[in-house]
Amino acid sequence: MSLRTSTQTRLGSVRRYPGDLAIVSLVAIGAYVAVTGVADETALRLLAALPLVLFVPGYALVSVLFPAGERDARETAATAVDAETYPRGIDVVERLGLALAVSVAVAPLLALGLAVTEWGLGTASTAAALCVFTVVVAQIGVVRRLRVPEAKRFRVAPLAALAGFRQGESGAVTVTSLLLGIAVIVAAGALLVGLIAPVSSGGFSQLALYTENESGDLVTGGIQDEVAPGESVPVTVEMENQAGEEMTYTAVVQQQTLEDDAVVDRTELDTISATVTDGSSVQEELEVTPTAESGETVRISVLLYEDEPPSEPTAEDALAETTFWVTVTEDPGA
């Protein structure tokens, strides 16, 4: 008998679990699997990313903020005491519109948080953060909704909403909801264009130069600018991949002699190659040894290319370029 009662209790709990929040959680998990498991630059990956970025995080958060269902003015006035405890909810169209708006606000905040963590701002880490946020917040929404009396609890009832629309109940509210729905569609279309544009542009690749300070930390702007003949300049080259796919880079270290701001001579000093996954970076330590004569000032240019560089590398055909100046002198630091 106790077993039957326990079983019925568990089944009752499952039946009370809000179906819309269960679907939101499953969509978030499925979208994460698709985004991280499907090949880059495919329509399926883009379609999977859309709900994860534009809808499910906001819907979960709105469910926490508004656990009650919509009530009309007469019902609110007749139950003034309950209204103070359980505020008037929002209808389905308003809920969907808020879900879109809140998602647009949540996604950049999560991205900013990821940018300062060890995981960085990559495709997989962003999808994981959105998925975890959605699932956790959705469970909080479940608890909030189940604490509301069943009669006042929000539930998804598409047929009832359609019937109310046909009967013309609360015409002003219906028109408002319709206009809000149109605004949601327009905003979603604009966001879709904004989301597709960066994908079609192929992302970006970034190049940076660092050197160690007295504490052993990598810093910018402190590269040695004077060396003795035959002496090397220690630098760290960082290649960052935000192109949306795995990239193989080649960095060419080039000594350039300039006259009147024009390069009149180029000497290749070194090359490095590395394969970098999307959303990550690699660092390579180099010892750059200028071949210039004593008393001569040259520019050291690091040029970044995808795969193999051209026979005569220049800044015009490079993905990225970074430079520093160095003077060869018999008495450096004098």
N, C-alpha and C positions, 0 to 999 in steps of 0.2 A: 504493500500500500504506500509506504514511504517512497519507494522507488517511483511509483506512478505519479505521486504528488511532485517529486523533484523533477521528473521529466516534464510534467505539465508546466511547472514554473519556468524551466529553461525555454520551452517552446513559446510560452507567453512573452518572455523577454525578447526572444527573436522576433515575434510578431510586432512588438511595440517598437522595435528598432526602426527609425525613420528610413524609408527606402531611398529618398533622395540623397541623404547624406552617405548611405552605403554606396550608391552609384557614384557620387562625387569622389569618395575614397578610392574605389576601384578604377575610376577613370584616371585619377592622378597616378596610381601605381602603374597602370597600363601605359600611360603616356611616357612615364620615365623609362620603362623597359623599351618602348619603341624608339624614343629619342637616343638612348645610349646603345641600342642594339642594331638599329637600321643604318645602312650606309649613308654617308654624308651626301648633301645636295640631292635628296630625293623628295618627291611630293609626299610620300608617306610620313617621312620624318617631320616635315613642315606641318602637316595636318595633325600629327600627334602633339606637336609643340603648342598649337593654338589654344586648345582648352587648358593646357597646363599653365600657360602664361596669361590668358585673357579671361578665364572664367572660374575654374574650380577653386583657386585660393580665395578669391573674393566671395564666392558663394558660401564656402565654409565659414568665413569670418562673419558674413551677414547673418548666418544661421545662429551664431553665438549672440549677436547683438539683437536680433529679432526672433525669439523662439516662438512667440505667439502668432496666431493667424489673424487675418483681417477681420475686423468687426465693424458693422455699420454704426452710424451715429445713434440710432435708437437703442441698439443693444448696449452701447457704451453708456448712454444716459441712464438706462434702466439698471445697470450694474455698476454704479459709481464707486462703490467700495472695492469691488474686484478690479476696476479700472486703475485704481491707485496701485494695486499690487501687481497686476498683469496689464501693462500698457497696451494700447491698441496696436495691432500688428500692421504689416504691409501686405499688399496683394502680390500676386505672382509676377506681374510685369515690373512692378517697382523692385521686387527682390532680384529679378534678373538684371535690371538696369544698375542697381547698386553693386551686384556681383561683378559686373564688368568694370565699373569705376573703381571699386576697391582693389580688384586684381591689378589694374593698371598702376595703382599706388603701391601695392605690396611688392610686385616683382622688382622694381628698381631699388627698393629698400633692402631686399634680400641680396641683390647683386652688390650693393655698396658694402654690406656686411661681409660677403664672401671675399671681396677684393682685399680685405685686410687680414684674411686668415691664411693658413698654410695651404688650403685647397685651391685658392685663387679663383679668378673669374673665368671659368671654362664651361663648355657645353654640359658635360656630365655633372659637374658640381652645382651648376645653376638648376638643372633639372632635378637633382637630388634634393636640393634645398626647397624648391617649390613643392615637391612631392611630400616631403616630411612635414612641411608647414601645413599643407592641406589636410593630410591624414590626422595629424595631432589636433588641429583646430576643429576639424569635423567631429572628432570624438567629444570635444568640449561642447560643441553644438548639440550633440545627442543628449548629453547630460542636462544641458539647459532646457532643451525642449521637453524632455520627459518630466521635468519638475513643474511644468505648466499643466494645469488641469486639462484632461483630455478634450473637454468641450471647447477649450480656448486654444488648444495646441495647433500650430501650423501643420498642415498636411497637404501633399500634392494631390489635387483632384482636378485633372484637366477637363473631364466631362462636365463637372459642376460649374467650372468657370465658363465653359462654352455655353452652357444652358443659361447662365446668368446674363451673358452677353446678348444672346438671342432674345431674352425677355425684356431687355432694355433697362435692367435694374440700375438705378443711380447713373443716369445718362451722363452727367458731368464727369463723374469718376471714370466712366468708360472711355470718354473722349480723351481725358487726361492720360489714362493708361495707354491708349492707342498712340498718342503723340510721343509718350515716353518710349514705347516700343520702337517707333520709327527712329527716334534719336539714338536708341541703342544700336539699331542696325547700321545707321550712318557712321556712328563712332567705331563700331566693329570693323566696317569696311575701311575706314581711314587707318585704323591700327594694323589691319592686315597688310595694306600697302606699305606702311612703315616697317613692318616686320619682314616683308619679302625683299624690300630694297637692300638692306644690308647683306642678306643672304646672296642676292644676285651679284653684289659687288665683289664678293669673294673675300671679305674681311681684310685683314692687314697683317703685315709682318713688321717687327720692330727690332732695331739694332741699338745697342748702347755700349759705352766704354766706361770701365771703372778702374780704380787703382786702390791699393790698400793704404790706409792712414797709419799713424803710429800705434793705434790700438788693434790693428789687424782687420778693421772693418772695411768693406768695399764702399767707396764714395766716388762721386763724380766731381770733375773740375780740379782734381789735384794731381793730374798726370805730370810727370817730370818733364820740364821744358828745356833743360840743358844737359848734354851728355858729352863725355870725352870721346875722341875718335875710337870706334870699335866697341863702345859701351852700349848696352841694351837698355831699353825702356820697358819695364814690366807693366803690362796692362791686362785687364780681363774683359773679354768680348762676350756680351750676352746677346743671344738670338732668341726672340720671342715669337711664338706662332699663335696668331689669332685669325687664321685664314679659314677656319671651319673644317679643316682636314689635315691629315698628317703631311708634313712638308720636309723635304731634304734641302738643306741650305748649304751654300758655299760662300765663305767670307774671304775676300781678297784684300790683303794688306799691301798698300801701295804707297811708295814714296813719290811725292810730286814736287817739282821745282816750278815756281811761278814767277812770271814777269808781267807787270801791269795787270795783275789779277787773272792772267791767263796761264794755263798749264802748258809749259814748254817741254817738260821732260817727265816721264813716268818710269818708275822702277818697282817691279814686283818683289816684295820682301818675304811674303809668306802667304799661305792659304790654309783654311781650316774648313772641314765639312762636318755636318751633323744632321741627323734625322730627328725632328722635333714633333711630338704629338700635338694635336689641337689643344689650345688653351694652356700650354706649358712653355717653358724656356730652358735653354741650356747655357752654361757658362764655360768658356775656354780661356785658360791662362796662356799668355803669349809673352815672348821676349823679343821686342821689336828693335832691330839693330840698324840704324840709318847708315847708308853708304856714302853720305855727303862728305865733302872735304871740311877741314877745320875752318871755322869762321862762317860757314854756310848755314842758312836757316831754310828748312824744308817743311812741307806739310805731309803728315802721315794720314792717309785716308783709308778707311775700312769700308769696303763696298760689299753689300749683301745681294746674293743671287739665289734664285731657285734652281736646283740641280747644278749643272755646269755653267761657269761664267763664259762670256765671249772671249775671243782671242785677244781683244784689246779692251779691257774693262774700263768703263767711264761712269761717272755719276749719272749721266743721262739714261743709261739702260739698267741701272741697279734698282732693286726693290727698296733699298734704304742705304744711307751713307752717313757716317759720322767721322769727324776729323779731329786732329790736334796738331800743334806746331812744336817743333823741336829745333834747337840750335846746337850744332856740333862745335865745341870749343875746347881748347887745351886746358882751360881753367874753369870748369863748370861750377856755378854757385858763387863765383867771385863777386 
